Amino acid sequence: MLSLGEQFGSIDIYLFDQLLRGRIGPGMRIVDAGCGFGRNLVYLLREGYEIFGADANAQAIAETRRLAATLAPRLPPGNFRQEPVEAMSFPDAFADAVISSAVLHFARDDQHFQAMLHGSWRVLRPRGLFFSRLASSIGIEQHIVPIDGRRCRLPDGTERYVVDEAILMNLTEELNGELLDPLKTTIVQNQRSMTTWVMRKRT
């Protein structure tokens, strides 16, 4: 019997919550936009989902391909592509779900953030699920130091592009999305703040 770690890997706990609630189910085509080393894909690969991923990091894509070859050898290596999320080569309306976990806060500036977001949203089909976790200022506003625009230095020493509730709510409307959950924010002892943003694409 597999341990929980072997079955689910290091999956984001809030993505795990979407699985538990049946929002991500068997037969869905999923794009992990900024997949990194595939930490959120272990269970999905094991269970036979149609998985695709993109990341600008060549080493990360090589590792994700190795992971897929072990857990889901039927998947072509070309499902996992070395390319930035703002310029993914997947077609429009391609995926039933798009995962963007700890990705958007690496944007360099407003223009880059918009390009990353719209590049990820573009590949999602109507009525599809968009799952994102990203750095925010929610709850730690007095602890962050602005650097340039929305790029800030967080108390944990990292630099991130940070959003707030108003920005996420405005973007939800601009994208013609609808929130499936209220925004949920985890504050880690005033060191950083991560917000979970889960939407359905209306059309």
trRosetta pair geometry for C-beta under 8 A, 3 or more apart (Angstrom, degrees):
i j d omega theta_ij theta_ji phi_ij phi_ji
2 6 4.2 -131 -166 91 98 120
2 7 4.5 121 118 -59 130 90
3 6 4.7 95 52 7 77 101
3 7 6.9 -148 92 -5 40 89
4 7 5.7 -60 -144 41 31 109
4 8 5.9 -17 173 21 70 112
5 8 7.0 -75 -127 55 19 78
5 9 7.0 57 -177 -106 56 19
6 9 7.9 18 -157 -63 15 54
6 42 8.0 -151 171 168 33 135
7 42 7.4 120 137 127 26 113
7 43 6.1 40 151 -99 69 91
7 46 6.8 -114 -152 61 58 170
8 11 4.8 -77 168 6 97 124
8 16 6.8 33 -162 -105 139 117
8 42 6.0 105 169 83 20 118
8 43 4.7 2 -116 -54 59 119
9 38 7.7 -76 -170 124 167 80
9 39 5.7 -173 143 -164 122 55
9 40 7.5 -154 88 -91 127 13
9 41 7.4 9 36 61 158 47
9 42 3.0 139 -22 1 125 147
9 43 6.8 -130 16 -24 94 75
10 39 4.3 -43 70 -165 103 112
10 40 7.8 -65 88 -65 68 49
10 42 7.8 97 21 -4 53 133
11 15 5.7 -119 175 79 97 114
11 16 5.1 111 117 -61 124 99
11 39 6.9 179 -79 143 36 76
11 40 5.3 88 -127 -129 69 59
11 42 6.8 -116 -52 40 97 101
11 43 6.2 -11 -58 3 143 119
12 15 4.1 79 70 7 100 109
12 16 6.8 -163 92 -10 51 83
12 39 7.9 91 -36 112 73 107
12 40 5.7 -9 2 -101 93 113
12 101 5.0 -144 -34 -145 150 140
12 102 7.7 -180 -89 -13 130 105
12 133 6.2 -167 -161 2 149 147
13 16 5.2 -46 -150 33 37 121
13 17 6.7 48 147 -26 62 97
14 17 5.2 -35 -153 23 40 120
14 18 7.3 46 147 -19 59 94
14 131 7.8 170 119 -170 97 113
14 133 6.2 124 58 -72 139 126
14 184 7.1 177 -124 81 133 132
14 196 4.6 -128 -179 -107 160 146
15 18 5.6 -45 -159 27 42 113
15 19 6.9 44 144 -17 65 99
15 24 7.9 8 -176 3 80 152
15 40 5.7 11 85 -147 169 119
15 99 6.6 32 -119 -130 133 119
15 101 6.4 -39 -48 -84 132 136
15 131 6.0 97 -106 153 85 151
15 133 8.0 -90 -42 -19 93 121
16 19 5.5 -51 -156 33 38 115
16 20 6.4 41 148 -22 68 103
17 20 5.5 -50 -147 33 34 114
17 21 6.4 21 158 -9 65 109
18 21 6.0 -64 -146 44 30 103
18 23 4.6 -74 -170 61 85 118
18 24 5.2 60 128 -4 106 107
18 129 7.3 132 -165 169 136 147
18 131 6.0 -69 -42 -96 163 141
18 198 6.9 -178 -88 -126 120 140
19 22 7.8 45 177 -65 31 24
19 23 7.6 -85 -70 50 22 75
19 24 5.3 -46 -90 62 64 108
19 43 7.2 8 -116 110 163 148
22 25 5.7 18 -166 -69 68 113
23 97 7.9 114 137 -102 86 133
23 129 5.6 118 161 -105 107 155
23 180 7.1 89 -123 164 148 157
24 28 6.1 -115 -158 49 65 157
24 30 7.0 41 -149 -89 116 131
24 44 7.7 -55 153 -99 130 113
24 97 5.5 3 -109 -53 98 172
24 129 6.7 -118 -73 67 81 156
25 28 5.9 106 64 -22 56 116
26 47 6.6 -111 -97 151 90 112
26 48 7.0 26 -141 79 96 100
26 49 7.0 -128 -128 -84 47 76
27 49 7.8 -58 12 -121 13 65
27 50 7.8 11 -171 -2 30 104
28 49 6.1 -17 67 -143 76 105
28 50 7.2 -144 106 40 37 90
28 96 4.0 -121 -156 79 92 143
28 97 5.7 34 159 2 135 110
29 49 7.8 154 -107 174 26 85
29 50 4.4 -36 -107 86 71 120
29 52 7.2 21 179 1 90 109
29 94 7.0 -103 123 146 135 70
29 95 5.2 -131 111 -132 93 59
29 96 5.0 116 49 3 69 95
29 97 7.7 168 87 28 47 70
30 44 6.2 -66 52 -168 153 149
30 49 5.6 10 12 156 120 131
30 50 6.9 144 18 81 69 62
30 51 5.5 -18 68 -112 98 64
30 52 7.0 -180 92 32 49 71
30 95 6.2 72 -132 -160 20 114
30 96 6.7 -52 -71 61 59 87
30 97 4.8 -16 -113 69 85 99
30 98 7.6 166 -160 -87 62 28
30 99 6.6 32 179 -13 107 106
31 52 4.7 -25 -105 78 73 103
31 53 6.9 157 -162 -89 57 37
31 54 7.2 6 -174 2 102 99
31 88 7.5 80 -176 178 139 160
31 90 6.1 -92 -106 -1 144 174
31 94 6.8 64 -42 93 135 111
31 95 4.2 -97 -2 -76 105 154
31 97 7.5 -176 31 93 63 53
31 98 5.1 -14 69 -113 97 75
31 99 7.2 -164 96 26 49 73
31 120 8.0 -177 107 -150 120 72
31 123 5.5 -12 32 118 166 139
31 124 7.9 -127 41 -75 121 69
32 35 3.7 80 110 -94 119 96
32 38 7.7 110 84 -117 164 56
32 40 6.2 161 -124 74 133 116
32 41 6.1 -80 -34 -68 155 112
32 51 7.1 8 -8 -167 106 96
32 52 7.3 -176 22 93 69 50
32 53 4.2 -11 61 -110 100 94
32 54 7.5 180 88 26 62 57
32 98 7.9 154 -95 -162 23 53
32 99 4.5 -18 -116 63 69 116
32 101 7.7 -34 -153 17 95 102
33 53 7.8 -157 -69 -147 25 56
33 54 5.9 -1 -129 53 54 103
33 85 4.4 83 176 -131 99 118
33 88 6.6 -80 -122 -52 97 148
33 98 5.6 14 -9 -172 118 102
33 99 6.7 173 23 77 71 54
33 100 5.0 -18 69 -89 107 84
33 103 6.5 167 110 109 80 174
33 119 7.3 155 -157 111 136 92
33 120 4.2 156 106 -116 173 101
33 123 7.4 158 -74 43 122 134
34 54 7.1 -10 -45 88 35 75
34 55 5.8 88 -142 -103 35 81
34 85 5.1 -34 -46 -53 91 132
34 100 6.2 64 34 -140 119 65
34 101 7.3 -161 90 51 106 57
34 102 7.8 -149 125 84 129 58
34 103 3.3 116 75 -115 167 134
34 120 8.0 -35 -5 -89 102 125
35 38 5.8 19 159 -83 108 55
35 40 7.4 -125 -146 47 72 100
35 41 6.7 18 -158 -35 115 131
35 53 3.4 5 -34 -163 155 125
35 54 6.6 121 -3 47 102 31
35 55 5.1 -104 46 -41 74 114
35 60 7.0 157 89 149 77 115
35 61 7.7 87 67 -96 114 65
35 64 5.5 58 119 -104 128 157
35 80 7.0 -86 57 -138 155 99
35 99 7.7 73 -98 84 73 115
36 39 6.3 -14 89 6 124 98
36 55 5.9 155 -58 -109 26 150
36 57 7.2 25 -125 46 49 134
36 60 5.0 -100 -166 -153 36 134
36 64 7.6 128 97 -61 40 120
37 60 5.1 -103 -68 -140 60 80
37 63 4.6 -22 -141 98 87 138
37 64 6.2 -168 -162 -59 31 81
37 67 7.6 111 164 -28 69 140
38 41 4.4 -66 -166 40 84 122
38 42 7.1 107 141 -54 95 68
38 45 7.8 16 -176 -28 123 139
38 53 7.0 -75 -95 -72 82 174
38 60 7.9 161 -19 179 73 81
38 63 6.6 -147 9 115 111 89
38 64 3.9 147 -51 -116 115 85
38 67 4.5 -169 90 54 162 159
38 68 7.3 -142 -122 -41 150 83
39 42 7.3 -25 -168 -20 33 103
40 44 7.6 25 135 4 69 124
40 99 5.9 -169 114 166 151 156
40 101 5.7 121 -49 24 152 155
41 44 5.2 -73 -154 53 57 111
41 45 5.3 57 150 -27 90 106
41 51 5.9 95 -149 -158 117 151
41 53 6.9 -55 -70 -62 149 137
41 64 7.0 64 39 -147 152 101
41 67 6.9 104 86 119 118 136
41 68 7.5 -35 135 -76 138 88
42 45 6.1 -61 -150 35 22 108
42 46 6.4 20 156 -17 61 110
42 67 7.2 -84 -93 -177 71 125
42 71 6.8 -166 -150 -89 57 167
43 46 5.6 -58 -148 37 31 113
43 47 6.1 15 160 -9 68 115
44 47 6.1 -64 -141 45 26 102
44 49 4.2 -46 -175 35 88 138
44 51 5.6 114 125 -80 117 126
45 49 7.1 -70 -72 47 28 90
45 51 5.9 -52 -82 6 74 155
45 67 6.8 175 -5 138 174 94
45 68 5.7 -135 -128 -115 135 65
45 71 3.9 71 126 107 121 129
45 72 4.3 -125 -169 -15 85 120
45 75 7.5 -79 -135 -4 93 146
46 71 5.2 -68 -72 -169 64 116
46 72 7.3 -117 -66 -55 23 94
48 72 6.9 155 -104 -119 43 113
50 75 7.8 152 -143 -106 52 106
51 68 7.0 -151 82 -113 126 119
51 72 7.0 108 29 62 121 163
51 75 6.4 -24 56 -116 89 154
51 79 6.4 87 98 150 64 139
52 79 4.7 -120 -109 -175 68 87
52 80 7.1 -174 -161 -75 49 50
52 81 7.8 4 -177 2 93 100
52 90 6.3 104 137 -89 153 135
52 94 7.8 -35 43 132 158 127
52 95 7.1 -123 46 -90 120 116
53 61 7.5 179 106 -119 107 79
53 64 5.7 -92 80 159 152 155
53 79 7.0 58 20 132 70 82
53 80 4.6 5 60 -120 97 82
53 81 7.3 177 93 26 53 64
54 61 8.0 -9 -149 -96 33 115
54 80 7.5 -176 -76 -159 37 49
54 81 4.9 -18 -107 69 82 91
54 82 7.7 146 -155 -112 67 8
54 83 5.2 -48 -159 64 114 85
54 84 7.5 33 148 122 115 8
54 85 6.0 139 97 -92 119 61
54 88 4.7 -128 -29 -112 172 106
54 89 8.0 155 -101 23 134 73
54 90 7.5 -121 -40 -14 131 111
55 60 4.6 -68 111 96 151 130
55 61 5.4 -170 58 -60 101 87
55 64 7.3 126 14 -5 131 145
55 82 6.8 -39 78 -121 63 53
55 83 7.9 87 59 51 20 41
55 85 7.9 4 -101 -52 41 86
56 82 6.8 68 -148 -174 26 71
56 83 6.7 -29 -91 150 61 13
56 84 4.5 21 -72 -81 114 72
56 85 7.9 -79 -33 -13 95 66
57 60 3.8 64 90 9 114 115
57 61 6.7 166 90 -12 62 82
57 82 7.5 -117 78 -134 26 93
58 61 5.9 -57 -149 38 33 108
58 62 6.3 35 153 -21 67 105
58 82 5.1 19 -99 -123 66 144
59 62 5.7 -52 -148 35 32 113
59 63 6.4 29 154 -16 64 106
60 63 5.8 -59 -151 38 30 109
60 64 6.3 29 153 -18 66 107
61 64 5.6 -53 -142 38 34 111
61 65 6.3 38 156 -21 65 103
61 80 5.3 161 -156 145 86 103
61 81 6.9 -72 -134 111 138 11
61 82 4.6 -113 4 -72 162 83
62 65 5.8 -54 -151 35 29 112
62 66 6.7 30 150 -19 62 104
63 66 5.6 -51 -151 34 35 112
63 67 6.4 39 150 -21 65 103
64 67 5.4 -49 -147 35 35 115
64 68 6.3 34 153 -17 66 104
64 80 4.9 -172 105 -153 117 150
65 68 5.7 -54 -145 39 32 110
65 69 6.2 36 154 -23 65 105
65 77 4.9 37 -145 -141 121 93
65 80 5.1 -156 -71 64 81 140
66 69 5.6 -52 -146 34 31 114
66 70 6.6 28 155 -17 62 106
67 70 6.0 -62 -156 36 30 108
67 71 6.2 -6 162 8 68 114
68 71 6.3 -70 -131 53 29 90
68 72 5.2 -47 -164 58 72 96
68 73 7.8 137 140 -86 65 33
68 75 5.1 -75 174 73 121 132
68 77 7.5 152 81 -107 128 54
68 79 7.1 -164 -170 68 167 122
68 80 6.5 -175 -2 -27 148 135
69 72 7.9 -50 -75 67 11 54
69 73 5.6 44 -163 -107 51 74
69 77 7.3 5 -66 -83 105 92
70 73 7.4 56 -75 -62 4 87
72 75 4.7 41 120 -5 109 114
75 79 5.2 -56 175 13 106 150
76 79 5.4 125 71 -24 75 90
77 80 6.5 -67 -176 41 54 96
78 81 7.0 29 -173 -74 57 89
81 88 7.2 117 78 -145 131 78
81 89 6.2 -115 166 34 168 109
83 87 5.7 -111 172 93 107 88
83 88 5.8 135 101 -107 121 48
83 89 6.1 93 29 -13 172 94
84 87 5.2 53 66 32 91 94
84 88 7.6 -113 95 -53 44 64
84 116 7.7 -84 162 -102 100 85
84 119 7.7 17 121 128 82 170
85 88 5.9 -5 -148 -41 41 108
85 100 7.4 90 -154 -119 157 103
85 103 6.4 68 -21 166 158 137
85 116 5.1 53 86 -148 114 80
85 119 5.1 136 138 99 67 126
85 120 5.4 2 172 -64 118 93
86 112 7.3 -96 -54 -159 154 63
86 115 3.8 30 -139 141 134 99
86 116 4.8 -65 -64 -81 96 49
86 118 7.5 46 -134 65 79 79
86 119 3.9 -172 -131 -24 35 151
87 119 6.4 -53 -34 -128 28 141
88 119 5.8 127 10 170 94 105
88 120 7.7 84 1 -88 137 48
88 122 7.9 172 57 69 107 113
88 123 6.1 -39 91 -46 137 140
90 94 4.6 -123 161 43 108 168
90 95 7.1 24 153 -35 150 104
90 123 4.6 46 95 -127 121 132
91 94 4.6 129 67 -73 76 111
91 123 7.1 110 83 -128 39 80
92 122 5.6 -75 -116 170 76 87
92 123 6.7 -122 -127 -103 28 41
93 123 7.3 -133 -21 -169 12 31
93 124 7.0 -19 -115 103 44 29
93 125 4.2 72 -167 -106 78 67
93 126 6.7 -8 -128 -10 115 72
93 128 8.0 173 -146 -14 64 136
94 123 4.6 -36 37 -167 107 85
94 124 7.8 -41 48 -70 64 18
94 125 7.0 -152 44 -50 18 89
95 98 5.4 106 91 -65 142 79
95 123 5.3 43 7 135 109 95
95 124 5.6 -49 69 -104 94 52
95 125 6.4 -161 71 -8 37 87
95 128 6.2 99 103 -156 70 152
96 125 6.3 -20 -92 34 44 119
96 128 5.2 -166 -166 -124 33 100
96 129 7.0 22 144 22 67 88
97 124 7.6 11 -141 -125 15 100
97 128 6.0 -164 -77 -176 38 95
97 129 4.3 -9 -114 64 91 100
97 130 7.6 -178 -157 -76 59 29
97 131 6.8 17 -177 -1 104 105
98 120 5.4 138 163 175 142 90
98 121 7.3 -154 53 -94 162 33
98 123 6.2 120 -89 80 127 99
98 124 4.8 -83 -14 -74 124 108
98 128 7.0 66 -6 138 88 126
98 129 7.4 -172 29 95 59 58
98 130 5.2 -5 61 -116 102 70
98 131 7.1 -175 90 31 54 68
99 131 5.3 -15 -115 69 62 108
100 103 4.9 -101 -172 44 77 128
100 104 6.0 45 157 -33 123 101
100 120 5.1 29 -75 -158 131 160
100 130 7.2 1 10 -174 113 86
100 131 6.8 170 31 91 67 55
100 132 4.1 -10 75 -105 106 89
100 133 7.7 -179 101 28 66 51
100 134 7.6 -10 125 -54 102 107
101 131 7.1 -2 -65 120 87 99
101 132 7.2 -161 -78 -141 41 40
101 133 5.2 26 -139 35 65 103
102 105 7.0 -48 -157 33 52 111
102 133 5.7 -11 -48 90 65 100
102 134 7.0 160 -105 -97 33 49
102 194 7.6 -28 -89 -135 89 127
103 106 6.4 -64 -176 20 41 109
103 116 7.0 -167 135 175 101 131
103 120 7.9 124 97 -73 142 146
103 132 7.6 -92 44 -140 98 91
103 134 7.3 -63 54 -92 54 97
104 107 6.0 -6 179 -26 59 110
104 113 6.3 66 -175 -144 93 83
104 116 5.6 161 -119 112 73 132
104 117 6.2 47 -122 -73 126 85
104 120 8.0 -81 -74 2 104 150
104 132 6.3 20 -4 -164 130 127
104 134 4.5 -32 62 -105 106 140
104 161 7.1 -96 141 80 70 119
104 163 8.0 5 117 -23 125 127
105 134 4.6 157 -40 -165 98 87
105 135 3.8 86 -123 20 154 102
105 160 4.3 -3 168 -167 114 108
105 161 5.1 -170 -154 57 51 74
105 162 6.7 31 -133 -82 107 49
105 163 7.9 -113 -92 -5 87 90
106 160 7.4 -55 -76 -133 41 72
106 161 7.0 -44 49 14 6 106
107 110 7.8 70 144 -91 133 12
107 112 4.3 161 -161 103 86 101
107 113 3.6 58 -171 -74 172 74
107 116 5.6 -129 -85 12 104 139
107 151 8.0 -136 94 -78 76 94
107 161 4.1 -27 62 7 93 164
108 112 4.4 77 39 10 85 160
108 151 7.4 -20 -177 -70 35 137
108 161 7.5 -17 18 -58 7 127
109 112 5.3 93 48 14 64 102
109 113 7.0 -118 103 -7 32 93
109 148 7.1 -53 -102 119 96 110
109 149 5.7 78 -144 44 81 155
109 150 7.8 121 -152 43 45 86
109 151 6.9 -55 -92 -28 56 116
109 161 7.6 -160 -88 -104 13 126
110 113 5.6 -57 -148 35 30 113
110 114 6.4 27 157 -17 65 106
110 149 5.9 -116 -32 -180 96 149
110 150 6.6 99 -73 16 80 116
111 114 5.9 -55 -150 36 29 109
111 115 6.4 28 152 -18 64 108
112 115 5.6 -55 -147 37 33 112
112 116 6.3 33 155 -19 66 105
112 161 7.9 -150 83 -65 106 159
113 116 5.9 -57 -148 37 29 109
113 117 6.2 24 157 -16 65 110
113 150 7.4 -8 -30 70 156 136
113 161 5.6 -161 -78 155 121 155
114 117 5.8 -57 -143 40 29 110
114 118 5.9 19 163 -10 67 112
115 118 6.2 -58 -137 44 25 102
115 119 6.0 29 159 -23 62 111
116 119 5.8 -57 -145 36 24 113
116 120 6.5 20 158 -15 61 108
117 120 6.0 -63 -154 37 28 107
117 121 6.1 21 154 -15 67 113
117 171 7.1 -67 178 -163 156 136
117 175 7.9 -104 153 -81 113 132
118 121 5.5 -53 -136 42 35 111
118 122 6.0 51 158 -38 65 101
119 122 5.9 -43 -147 18 26 119
119 123 7.7 17 160 -13 54 101
120 123 6.8 -66 -166 30 32 101
120 124 7.5 31 144 -25 63 109
120 130 7.4 104 133 -141 107 111
120 132 7.9 94 124 -83 156 118
121 124 5.7 -59 -161 23 43 117
121 130 6.6 -2 -107 -103 75 145
121 175 5.7 -109 -144 -147 156 125
121 177 7.9 -99 -134 -58 122 123
121 201 7.2 143 -163 -97 87 122
124 128 4.2 -157 -177 83 92 137
124 129 7.8 -136 -149 61 124 29
124 130 5.8 -36 -94 -72 165 97
124 201 5.1 152 121 -29 119 148
125 128 4.5 110 59 -39 69 124
125 201 7.1 164 98 68 34 138
126 201 5.5 -123 -126 111 38 105
126 202 7.0 -33 -150 115 89 31
126 203 5.0 -3 -122 -144 123 32
127 200 6.2 -10 -152 -178 42 108
127 201 6.4 -62 -8 71 15 78
127 202 7.7 34 -72 -143 54 19
128 200 7.1 161 80 -151 29 64
128 201 5.1 11 50 26 78 117
129 180 7.2 -9 -130 -21 92 157
129 198 7.2 -15 -168 -167 93 90
129 199 7.6 151 -157 83 48 45
129 200 6.2 -33 -97 -99 55 68
130 177 6.7 -56 33 -128 135 141
130 197 7.8 -28 117 118 99 88
130 198 7.0 166 87 -152 61 42
130 199 4.6 -7 57 61 109 92
130 200 7.5 180 16 -88 83 18
130 201 6.5 90 -24 -45 112 91
131 196 7.8 -22 -165 -165 79 91
131 197 7.9 142 -162 83 35 58
131 198 5.4 2 -110 -111 67 85
132 196 7.4 156 89 -155 51 47
132 197 4.5 -18 69 64 101 101
132 198 7.5 -174 30 -75 63 46
133 194 5.5 23 177 173 104 110
133 195 7.0 174 -148 85 60 39
133 196 5.1 -22 -97 -98 85 68
133 197 7.3 168 -86 19 33 75
134 163 6.4 47 106 17 123 119
134 194 7.1 167 85 -150 17 72
134 195 6.3 -25 64 59 68 84
134 197 6.9 -16 21 8 102 121
135 154 7.1 -102 -160 -63 135 140
135 160 4.0 15 61 146 164 151
135 161 7.1 129 65 73 113 47
135 162 5.0 -75 121 -102 98 77
135 163 7.5 127 92 18 57 74
135 192 6.6 -69 -128 -171 102 103
135 193 6.7 93 -161 76 64 65
135 194 6.2 -48 -96 -99 47 64
135 195 7.8 60 167 15 10 84
136 162 5.6 113 -143 -168 23 87
136 163 5.1 -50 -111 70 84 70
136 164 6.0 124 -168 -95 100 39
136 165 7.8 69 -171 -48 141 57
136 168 7.8 -32 -106 -34 130 129
136 185 6.2 -83 61 -121 136 119
136 193 5.1 -78 71 112 76 108
136 194 7.0 118 16 -134 87 16
136 195 4.1 37 -12 -12 140 121
137 140 6.2 -122 -166 69 51 76
137 141 5.1 65 159 -94 106 68
137 144 5.7 -96 -123 18 96 151
137 152 7.1 67 -85 25 106 164
137 162 4.7 93 -45 146 84 133
137 163 7.4 -150 7 87 83 25
137 164 5.1 -34 51 -81 103 95
137 193 6.6 89 -147 59 9 140
138 141 7.7 7 -116 -48 17 88
138 164 5.9 137 -62 -139 79 67
138 165 6.0 86 -93 -40 121 90
138 183 7.8 174 -68 138 169 129
138 185 4.5 -96 94 -117 134 165
138 187 7.7 -122 103 -69 77 103
138 193 5.4 -170 63 158 69 144
138 195 5.9 80 23 -71 135 121
139 185 6.0 165 -4 126 128 137
139 187 4.5 -100 115 -73 143 137
139 193 5.3 156 59 -113 103 138
140 143 4.4 -60 -178 46 90 116
140 144 5.9 88 121 -33 98 98
140 154 7.5 40 122 -144 147 90
140 155 7.0 -115 -173 -3 132 118
140 187 6.1 158 -46 -135 103 112
140 190 5.7 147 -116 -144 105 61
140 192 7.3 -99 5 -145 169 15
140 193 4.7 -163 8 -30 119 124
141 144 6.7 -64 -150 25 27 104
141 164 8.0 38 -90 -107 106 125
143 154 7.6 36 119 -160 98 59
143 155 4.8 -30 161 -47 117 122
143 190 5.4 162 -71 -177 167 95
144 152 4.4 28 169 160 117 140
144 153 6.8 160 -164 76 69 49
144 154 5.7 -29 -113 -105 93 54
144 155 7.2 -90 -83 -30 55 76
144 162 6.6 -37 -159 7 165 167
145 152 6.1 148 72 -167 43 84
145 153 4.3 -13 61 55 104 102
146 149 7.8 -171 -164 72 104 17
146 151 7.7 92 -161 81 60 52
146 152 5.3 -50 -100 -104 41 89
147 151 4.8 -58 63 109 110 94
147 152 5.9 174 1 -109 87 27
147 153 5.9 99 -52 -27 111 86
147 159 6.3 6 -13 -141 157 116
148 151 5.0 7 59 52 77 115
150 161 5.3 54 109 -160 100 76
150 162 5.8 -144 173 56 89 60
150 163 7.1 30 -175 -80 140 49
151 159 6.2 25 178 174 98 101
151 160 7.1 -172 -144 101 63 24
151 161 5.3 -39 -88 -89 68 66
151 162 7.8 123 -121 6 22 76
152 159 7.0 -178 91 -148 31 64
152 160 6.5 -23 60 65 76 69
152 161 7.8 112 14 -119 74 22
152 162 5.1 -28 27 7 122 125
153 157 7.4 -25 -172 -152 96 25
153 158 7.5 168 -150 90 57 33
153 159 5.4 -35 -95 -95 64 76
154 157 7.1 -33 78 32 76 23
154 158 5.2 0 42 62 112 80
154 159 7.4 -175 5 -92 80 24
154 160 6.0 20 -27 18 119 111
154 162 7.7 131 -72 -66 101 131
154 191 6.9 67 149 161 107 54
154 192 5.0 38 171 -99 148 82
154 193 8.0 -159 -133 15 124 73
155 190 6.0 12 40 137 164 75
155 191 4.8 -118 88 -132 107 46
155 192 7.1 -143 51 -54 83 57
156 188 7.7 18 -59 88 132 121
156 191 4.2 70 -62 172 96 100
156 192 5.0 -31 -3 -41 131 106
158 192 7.1 18 42 -92 121 129
160 192 7.9 79 5 -140 149 111
162 193 7.9 63 -143 66 120 103
163 167 4.5 -129 -161 81 94 135
163 168 5.6 94 145 -51 133 91
163 195 7.0 -97 75 44 105 140
164 167 5.3 97 52 10 66 103
164 168 7.3 -137 97 -2 32 92
165 168 6.0 -63 -148 41 31 106
165 169 6.1 27 158 -17 69 110
165 183 6.0 -175 -120 58 88 163
166 169 5.9 -58 -145 39 28 109
166 170 6.2 27 157 -17 65 109
167 170 5.9 -59 -148 39 28 109
167 171 6.2 26 156 -18 65 109
168 171 5.7 -53 -143 39 31 111
168 172 6.4 41 154 -28 63 101
168 183 6.0 101 99 -95 149 136
168 195 6.9 -115 -55 127 158 146
168 197 5.5 -131 -153 -110 129 130
169 172 5.6 -46 -150 26 32 116
169 173 7.0 28 153 -13 61 102
169 183 7.9 -81 -60 -34 85 133
170 173 5.9 -58 -157 37 34 108
170 174 6.2 32 150 -19 69 109
171 174 5.4 -54 -140 39 35 112
171 175 5.9 28 162 -15 69 110
171 177 8.0 5 126 33 70 124
172 175 6.2 -63 -147 41 23 104
172 177 4.8 -97 -158 74 68 104
172 178 7.1 90 175 -104 110 19
172 179 6.0 -12 -145 -51 153 86
172 197 7.9 -143 -73 -168 105 109
172 199 5.9 -168 -129 -103 95 134
173 176 7.5 24 180 -76 34 34
173 177 7.7 -88 -58 47 17 70
175 199 7.3 57 90 142 134 163
175 201 7.5 -82 145 -118 103 80
176 201 7.1 51 100 -161 86 66
176 202 4.7 -101 155 43 91 116
176 203 6.0 -50 142 42 140 83
177 199 3.8 12 172 178 132 137
177 200 6.5 151 -161 73 78 40
177 201 5.8 -46 -104 -99 82 47
177 202 6.4 -165 -109 -13 24 87
178 199 6.3 138 66 -156 33 81
178 200 5.2 -18 59 56 90 92
178 202 6.0 88 -16 -65 102 98
179 182 6.7 58 154 -94 140 29
179 183 7.4 -73 -134 -45 138 68
179 197 8.0 -86 -118 -161 92 65
179 198 6.9 79 -158 79 66 65
179 199 5.9 -53 -97 -100 40 73
180 198 4.7 -71 55 122 105 103
180 199 6.3 170 -6 -117 89 17
180 200 5.5 97 -60 -27 106 94
181 184 6.4 -26 134 -20 124 111
181 196 7.2 -11 87 114 134 109
181 198 4.8 44 26 54 104 123
183 195 5.7 -8 -174 -169 104 114
183 196 7.1 158 -159 72 53 58
183 197 6.3 -4 -116 -94 86 70
184 195 6.9 148 79 -155 42 61
184 196 4.5 -8 62 48 97 109
185 193 5.8 5 -176 -177 111 100
185 194 6.9 162 -152 83 62 39
185 195 4.5 -25 -96 -97 85 79
185 196 7.5 -159 -75 15 38 70
186 193 7.1 168 84 -153 47 53
186 194 5.1 -10 57 59 96 90
186 195 7.9 -175 20 -80 64 34
186 196 7.8 53 -9 -20 97 99
187 190 6.7 23 168 -70 111 42
187 192 7.7 -178 -149 93 51 39
187 193 4.9 -14 -103 -104 74 87
188 191 5.0 -53 99 55 94 100
188 192 5.2 7 44 55 113 79
188 193 7.4 -159 15 -78 74 39
188 194 7.6 37 -18 1 107 99
